Every structure is written in structure tokens, then in C-alpha cells.
Amino acid sequence: MTNPTEFLWYIPNQVEGGHRGDVSDPDPASLETLTSHARALEDHGWDGALIGTGWGRPDTFTVAAALTARTKTFEPLIAIRPGYWRPANFASAAATLDALSGGRVRINIVSGQDNLAAYGDSEGDQAHRYARTKDFMRLVRRLWTETDVTFESEHFQVTGSTVVPRIAPRGNRLHPRLYFGGASEAAERVAATEADVQLFWGEPLDGVAERIARLKRLSQDLDRDLPPLEFGLRITTLVRDTTEQAWADAEAKVDEMAARQAQVDQHRRSPAVGQQRLLDLHARGEVLDDNLYTAPGRYGGGGAGTTWLVGSAEDVARSLRKYRDLGINHFVLSDTSYLSEIRRQGDQLLPLLRDATTEAWTEPLRADAVA
């Protein structure tokens, strides 16, 4: 029995408009603009959206709370940083929002570099950073599922802690899912033991297959005591009515990016292991697999904007099915301009994928075999 496939979008959560050179809403941080995106996601078949985080942006958790109050089914995937929150405070806030929203909360744990000094955080080397993240995830999960919790580690301590309100189990969902990303050895060890969903950037099929296989082995080697790790893909999907139009638009966007190459993307200032893997893909070719476009990474594309799946809705759906066959069942897609693409891809792409999940999508292949 396979896990259900879920499709989320991305809400950038930025004060200034524009992203990757595209004109955005005139007031992107307003409640009206953000609500229009969330309601469009509901109306066009999406399960919810990742809401970005980082110092200098509107507070992600506050945005998520406001949007759940203005929607009925929208599920925010709330990006948070362990150094920004204390575990018990966060567990309480998330449990409260989960109760108020009827179980719509998802959490994305981010351990990448940020402007730590600006909010009074400090951390040591990579080993220290991921050890803290591991403890954070373990403690938060305990606070959500146990009462009278006592926990002590190098990084966090609580004594006799009970979070109220309690999170109500909903079928197999005992608490909000913890999504996690990272490609370093330290990050993968955290994912293998503590995450519910490991998110990958838009790597080629063979790279994703290799990482899934490795994480499954790590889960066994490290005696994971949670349900099996699930996998997700965070990627840009550039969809147009025809293959030819999609590629013409993709190349035009990259030309615009090249003209502004002096602008530095935040992901390039100090590339993490996963980001560097994406930036290195262009050496293998400008187009990998059938339609994975690597050129954006040469001209300022970072994170999910480093590689794009390009084509008609049928082209992109075919590519996403191949990732699904490897075991990916959480997809976080996006393209700009965000609101128009929520509608376009919701109407053109999602029906092809939703039909496939109930009719034609196959059982996941072994992660070490790429069709």
C-alpha cells in the first residue's frame, strides 16, 4: 500500500515584490495578497503551500496562522529554525494552531545558515548545528505525543512538560509531519532518524534514486524507531500550453537572469552541500533526463530555482511520475508569477497527476533503479 501523493505550492513570504526577476504583487506581504494565494490554492486543487522563512522576512508562523484563519482546507507547510524557537515554545504554538485549524499544520525544519546574530542565536560547527536540530525534532515530537516530558541534552532541557492543547490523532496522523532537507552526511543522519519527510531539490532521477536508497539504509543502520521515512521533491515547474512555448519562455527567462547576473542569490553566498550539488549539475549538460533544465543555476537561480522541469503539462506530469515511481509522494512545486501559475498548473498539471495517483501511477520502484 503506497502513501497518498500530495501536491503543495510555495508562498515566498517576502516584503519586497519580485522573485527570479519576475514582477510580483505590488504589496506581496499584505494579508490580502497572501490570502488570495492561499484561497487560489484551495480553488485550484492544491493541498497547501510551503511558506518560506529567514530573518528579514515576515514571521512565518504568524503568516501561517493568519492564512489558516482565512481558509478552509489550505495546509501551511511552516518553515522554522531550531535556533529561532525553543522546543517547548514551538511545540505549544504548533499544537495550538493545529487544534484551531482542524489539523492542517505541517512543519519544515530548516537548519541552513541564517543571520543568527540578528536574533541572538549562536551555533558551532556543522556537527553541533545538526546535533541541535536532532534534539529539537526529538523533543518536539515527544511533547506532541507524551505528557509530563523530562528531557535533557547538551542543547535543550525541559522538566515535567505537558503541552496544552493536546494534538488530536487523525487517522494515522499522530502529529504534524516534520519535513526536513539537507544533503550533507550530518543532515542525512538527522533525516534518517528524526524526519517524517525528507525533501530533495530538483536533482536528476539517478541522484534522487541514490539518495533515497542511502537514506533507507541509514534508517536501518541507525535503528530508526519511527514510521518509514517518506520523500518529497521541491522544484520549479515551468508549464505552458505546448512544449515549444515552454522552452521559449524558459530560455527567455534565463536570458533575463543572465543580464542581471551581478545580483547575488542568497543560496550562493555560502552554498550548502545540497545547493552545491545543484550548481554542479550544469557540467553534466544543460538539459538532463527529458526536461530538467540546469541553465538557471548558472545565472542566479538558487534553491528550487536552480533547476526547472520545463514543458507542456503532459511533459511535466510525465517527469513527475518518474519521481513518484522512485518513492516521492510529496511534491512542492512553484513558478512565477505565483498567483497565475497556481491557477494554470492547478488546472492543467494537477488533473493529470491526480488521475494518475488513483489510476495509472505504479507502485514505487526500488530506489536504486531508474526507469
C-alpha positions as CSV (number, residue, x, y, z in Angstrom):
1,M,0.0,0.0,0.0
2,T,1.6,3.3,-1.1
3,N,1.2,6.6,0.8
4,P,-1.1,9.2,-0.8
5,T,0.6,11.7,-3.1
6,E,0.3,15.3,-2.0
7,F,0.8,18.5,-4.0
8,L,1.8,21.8,-2.4
9,W,2.9,25.1,-3.8
10,Y,5.2,27.8,-2.4
11,I,4.4,31.2,-0.9
12,P,7.6,33.3,-0.8
13,N,6.6,35.4,2.2
14,Q,8.7,38.4,1.4
15,V,8.3,42.2,2.0
16,E,9.7,43.2,-1.4
17,G,8.0,42.0,-4.6
18,G,9.6,40.1,-7.4
19,H,11.4,36.8,-7.4
20,R,13.9,35.5,-10.0
21,G,13.3,38.7,-11.9
22,D,9.6,38.4,-12.3
23,V,7.3,41.2,-11.4
24,S,5.2,40.2,-8.4
25,D,2.3,41.7,-6.5
26,P,2.7,45.4,-5.5
27,D,2.2,44.5,-1.8
28,P,3.4,40.9,-1.5
29,A,3.4,40.8,2.3
30,S,-0.2,42.1,2.8
31,L,-2.8,39.8,4.2
32,E,-5.0,40.4,1.1
33,T,-2.2,39.3,-1.3
34,L,-1.3,36.2,0.8
35,T,-4.9,35.3,1.3
36,S,-5.5,35.5,-2.4
37,H,-2.7,33.0,-3.0
38,A,-4.0,30.6,-0.3
39,R,-7.6,30.7,-1.5
40,A,-6.5,30.2,-5.1
41,L,-4.6,27.1,-3.9
42,E,-7.8,25.8,-2.4
43,D,-9.8,26.6,-5.5
44,H,-7.4,25.0,-8.0
45,G,-6.7,21.6,-6.3
46,W,-3.6,22.2,-4.2
47,D,-3.2,20.7,-0.7
48,G,-1.4,23.7,0.7
49,A,1.9,25.6,0.4
50,L,5.4,25.9,1.9
51,I,5.8,29.3,3.5
52,G,9.4,30.5,3.4
53,T,11.5,31.6,6.4
54,G,14.5,33.7,7.1
55,W,15.5,36.7,9.2
56,G,14.3,39.8,7.4
57,R,11.0,38.3,6.2
58,P,7.6,38.5,7.9
59,D,7.4,35.9,10.7
60,T,6.4,32.7,9.0
61,F,4.4,31.2,11.8
62,T,2.3,34.4,12.1
63,V,1.6,34.4,8.4
64,A,0.6,30.7,8.6
65,A,-1.8,31.4,11.5
66,A,-3.5,34.3,9.6
67,L,-3.9,32.2,6.4
68,T,-5.4,29.2,8.2
69,A,-8.0,31.6,9.8
70,R,-9.0,32.8,6.3
71,T,-9.2,29.4,4.6
72,K,-10.9,26.1,5.0
73,T,-8.6,23.4,3.6
74,F,-5.3,25.2,3.0
75,E,-2.5,23.4,4.8
76,P,0.6,25.6,5.6
77,L,4.0,23.9,5.5
78,I,5.6,26.2,8.0
79,A,9.4,26.6,7.7
80,I,11.0,27.2,11.1
81,R,14.6,27.2,12.5
82,P,15.5,25.5,15.8
83,G,17.7,28.4,16.8
84,Y,14.8,30.9,16.4
85,W,12.5,28.9,18.6
86,R,12.8,27.0,21.9
87,P,11.4,23.5,21.5
88,A,8.6,23.7,24.1
89,N,7.5,27.2,23.0
90,F,7.3,25.9,19.4
91,A,5.6,22.7,20.3
92,S,2.9,24.7,22.2
93,A,2.4,27.2,19.4
94,A,2.2,24.5,16.7
95,A,-0.2,22.4,18.8
96,T,-2.4,25.4,19.3
97,L,-2.6,26.2,15.6
98,D,-3.1,22.6,14.8
99,A,-6.1,22.5,17.1
100,L,-7.6,25.8,15.9
101,S,-7.1,24.8,12.2
102,G,-8.5,21.3,12.5
103,G,-5.2,19.5,12.0
104,R,-3.9,21.5,9.0
105,V,-0.3,22.2,10.2
106,R,2.8,20.9,8.6
107,I,6.4,21.9,9.7
108,N,9.6,22.2,7.6
109,I,12.6,22.2,9.9
110,V,15.4,24.4,8.4
111,S,19.0,24.1,9.6
112,G,20.8,26.1,7.0
113,Q,22.7,29.3,7.7
114,D,20.8,32.4,8.6
115,N,21.5,35.8,10.2
116,L,21.9,34.3,13.6
117,A,23.3,37.3,15.4
118,A,20.3,39.4,14.4
119,Y,18.0,37.3,16.6
120,G,20.5,36.4,19.3
121,D,21.3,32.8,18.2
122,S,24.7,31.2,18.0
123,E,25.8,27.8,16.9
124,G,29.1,25.9,16.5
125,D,30.3,23.8,13.6
126,Q,28.1,21.6,11.3
127,A,28.2,18.7,13.8
128,H,26.9,21.0,16.6
129,R,24.2,22.5,14.3
130,Y,22.7,19.2,13.3
131,A,23.0,17.7,16.8
132,R,20.9,20.6,18.0
133,T,18.4,20.0,15.2
134,K,18.2,16.3,16.0
135,D,17.4,17.1,19.7
136,F,14.9,19.8,18.7
137,M,12.9,17.4,16.5
138,R,13.1,14.5,19.0
139,L,11.9,16.8,21.9
140,V,9.1,18.4,19.9
141,R,7.7,15.1,18.8
142,R,7.8,13.9,22.4
143,L,6.0,17.0,23.6
144,W,3.3,16.4,21.0
145,T,2.8,12.7,21.8
146,E,3.6,12.4,25.6
147,T,2.7,14.2,28.8
148,D,5.0,15.1,31.7
149,V,8.1,15.1,29.5
150,T,11.5,15.4,31.0
151,F,14.4,15.7,28.6
152,E,18.0,16.8,29.0
153,S,20.7,17.1,26.4
154,E,23.6,19.4,25.6
155,H,21.2,21.7,23.7
156,F,17.8,21.6,25.5
157,Q,16.2,20.8,28.8
158,V,12.6,20.5,30.0
159,T,11.2,19.0,33.2
160,G,7.7,17.7,33.7
161,S,6.5,19.4,30.5
162,T,3.0,18.9,29.1
163,V,1.8,20.8,26.0
164,V,-1.8,22.0,26.0
165,P,-3.9,21.7,23.9
166,R,-3.1,18.1,23.1
167,I,-2.8,17.2,19.5
168,A,-5.7,15.0,18.4
169,P,-4.7,12.0,16.4
170,R,-6.4,12.0,12.9
171,G,-6.2,8.5,11.5
172,N,-2.5,7.6,11.1
173,R,-1.5,11.2,11.7
174,L,-0.4,11.5,15.3
175,H,1.0,15.0,15.0
176,P,2.1,17.5,12.3
177,R,4.6,16.0,9.9
178,L,8.2,17.1,10.2
179,Y,9.7,17.9,6.8
180,F,13.4,18.2,6.6
181,G,16.1,19.0,3.9
182,G,19.9,18.7,3.6
183,A,22.4,16.6,1.7
184,S,25.4,16.5,3.9
185,E,26.3,13.4,5.8
186,A,25.3,15.1,9.1
187,A,21.9,16.2,7.7
188,E,21.1,12.8,6.3
189,R,21.7,11.1,9.6
190,V,19.2,13.5,11.2
191,A,16.7,12.8,8.4
192,A,17.1,9.1,8.7
193,T,16.3,9.1,12.4
194,E,14.0,12.1,13.1
195,A,12.3,13.4,10.0
196,D,8.9,12.3,8.7
197,V,9.6,13.6,5.1
198,Q,13.0,14.2,3.5
199,L,12.7,17.0,0.9
200,F,15.1,16.9,-2.1
201,W,15.9,19.8,-4.5
202,G,15.4,19.2,-8.2
203,E,18.1,16.7,-8.9
204,P,18.1,14.2,-11.8
205,L,16.4,10.9,-11.3
206,D,19.6,9.0,-10.7
207,G,20.7,11.4,-8.0
208,V,17.3,11.2,-6.2
209,A,17.3,7.4,-6.5
210,E,20.8,7.2,-5.0
211,R,19.8,9.4,-2.1
212,I,16.6,7.5,-1.3
213,A,18.5,4.2,-1.2
214,R,21.1,5.7,1.0
215,L,18.6,7.2,3.4
216,K,16.7,3.9,3.7
217,R,20.0,2.1,4.5
218,L,20.8,4.8,7.1
219,S,17.4,4.4,8.7
220,Q,18.1,0.7,9.2
221,D,21.7,1.2,10.3
222,L,20.7,3.9,12.9
223,D,17.7,1.9,14.2
224,R,15.1,4.4,13.3
225,D,12.2,4.0,15.7
226,L,9.6,6.0,13.7
227,P,7.4,5.0,10.8
228,P,9.3,4.7,7.5
229,L,10.8,7.9,6.2
230,E,8.8,9.5,3.3
231,F,10.3,11.6,0.5
232,G,9.4,14.9,-1.2
233,L,10.6,17.0,-4.2
234,R,10.9,20.8,-4.1
235,I,11.2,22.1,-7.7
236,T,10.3,24.8,-10.2
237,T,7.8,23.6,-12.8
238,L,7.6,25.8,-15.9
239,V,4.4,24.7,-17.7
240,R,2.9,26.2,-20.9
241,D,0.3,25.0,-23.4
242,T,2.9,23.5,-25.7
243,T,6.4,22.1,-25.3
244,E,7.8,24.7,-27.7
245,Q,6.2,27.6,-25.9
246,A,7.5,26.3,-22.5
247,W,11.1,26.1,-23.8
248,A,10.9,29.5,-25.5
249,D,9.7,31.1,-22.2
250,A,12.3,29.2,-20.1
251,E,15.1,30.3,-22.3
252,A,13.9,33.9,-22.3
253,K,13.7,33.9,-18.5
254,V,17.3,32.6,-18.3
255,D,18.4,35.3,-20.7
256,E,16.9,37.9,-18.4
257,M,18.7,36.2,-15.4
258,A,22.0,36.3,-17.3
259,A,21.6,40.0,-17.9
260,R,21.3,40.6,-14.2
261,Q,24.0,38.1,-13.1
262,A,25.7,40.7,-10.9
263,Q,22.8,40.1,-8.4
264,V,23.8,37.5,-5.8
265,D,21.4,34.9,-4.8
266,Q,21.3,34.1,-1.0
267,H,21.9,30.4,-1.8
268,R,25.3,31.2,-3.5
269,R,26.8,33.2,-0.6
270,S,27.8,30.1,1.2
271,P,26.4,27.1,-0.7
272,A,25.3,24.1,1.4
273,V,26.1,20.6,0.2
274,G,22.7,20.2,-1.4
275,Q,22.8,23.5,-3.2
276,Q,26.3,22.8,-4.5
277,R,25.1,19.6,-5.9
278,L,22.6,21.5,-7.9
279,L,25.0,24.2,-9.1
280,D,27.4,21.4,-10.3
281,L,24.7,19.8,-12.5
282,H,25.3,22.1,-15.4
283,A,28.6,20.4,-16.0
284,R,26.6,17.3,-17.0
285,G,24.5,19.1,-19.5
286,E,22.0,22.0,-20.0
287,V,19.1,19.5,-20.1
288,L,19.2,16.3,-18.1
289,D,16.7,13.4,-18.2
290,D,13.9,14.5,-20.5
291,N,13.4,18.1,-19.5
292,L,15.3,19.1,-16.3
293,Y,16.8,22.5,-17.2
294,T,20.0,23.2,-15.4
295,A,20.9,26.6,-17.1
296,P,19.1,28.7,-14.4
297,G,21.8,27.6,-11.9
298,R,24.4,29.4,-13.9
299,Y,22.7,32.7,-13.8
300,G,21.5,33.3,-10.3
301,G,18.9,30.5,-9.7
302,G,19.1,29.1,-6.2
303,G,17.3,26.5,-4.2
304,A,14.3,25.3,-6.0
305,G,15.1,27.8,-8.8
306,T,18.4,26.2,-9.7
307,T,16.8,23.5,-11.9
308,W,13.4,23.6,-13.7
309,L,11.2,21.0,-15.2
310,V,10.1,22.5,-18.5
311,G,7.3,21.6,-20.9
312,S,3.7,21.2,-21.5
313,A,1.5,19.9,-18.7
314,E,1.8,16.4,-20.2
315,D,5.6,16.7,-20.3
316,V,6.0,17.8,-16.7
317,A,3.4,15.3,-15.5
318,R,5.4,12.5,-17.2
319,S,8.6,13.6,-15.4
320,L,6.9,14.0,-12.0
321,R,5.5,10.4,-12.4
322,K,9.1,9.1,-12.8
323,Y,10.0,10.8,-9.4
324,R,6.9,9.2,-8.0
325,D,7.9,5.8,-9.2
326,L,11.1,6.2,-7.2
327,G,9.1,6.8,-4.0
328,I,8.5,10.5,-3.9
329,N,5.0,11.2,-2.7
330,H,5.2,14.9,-1.5
331,F,5.7,17.5,-4.2
332,V,6.3,21.2,-3.6
333,L,6.1,23.0,-6.9
334,S,6.2,26.6,-8.0
335,D,6.8,29.0,-10.8
336,T,6.4,32.8,-11.2
337,S,4.3,34.8,-11.4
338,Y,3.0,32.8,-8.4
339,L,-0.7,33.6,-8.5
340,S,-1.2,33.0,-12.2
341,E,0.8,29.8,-12.0
342,I,-1.2,28.5,-9.1
343,R,-4.2,28.7,-11.4
344,R,-2.5,27.4,-14.6
345,Q,-0.7,24.5,-13.0
346,G,-3.7,23.7,-10.8
347,D,-5.9,23.5,-13.8
348,Q,-3.6,21.9,-16.3
349,L,-1.0,19.9,-14.4
350,L,-2.7,18.6,-11.3
351,P,-5.6,16.8,-13.0
352,L,-3.0,14.7,-14.9
353,L,-1.3,13.8,-11.6
354,R,-4.4,13.4,-9.5
355,D,-5.8,11.0,-12.1
356,A,-2.6,9.1,-12.2
357,T,-2.5,8.7,-8.4
358,T,-5.8,6.8,-8.4
359,E,-5.5,5.0,-11.8
360,A,-2.2,4.8,-13.5
361,W,0.7,5.5,-11.1
362,T,2.6,2.4,-10.3
363,E,4.0,1.0,-7.1
364,P,7.3,2.7,-6.2
365,L,10.3,1.2,-7.9
366,R,13.4,0.3,-5.9
367,A,15.3,3.5,-5.2
368,D,18.4,2.0,-6.9
369,A,16.6,1.5,-10.2
370,V,15.7,4.4,-12.5
371,A,13.2,3.6,-15.3
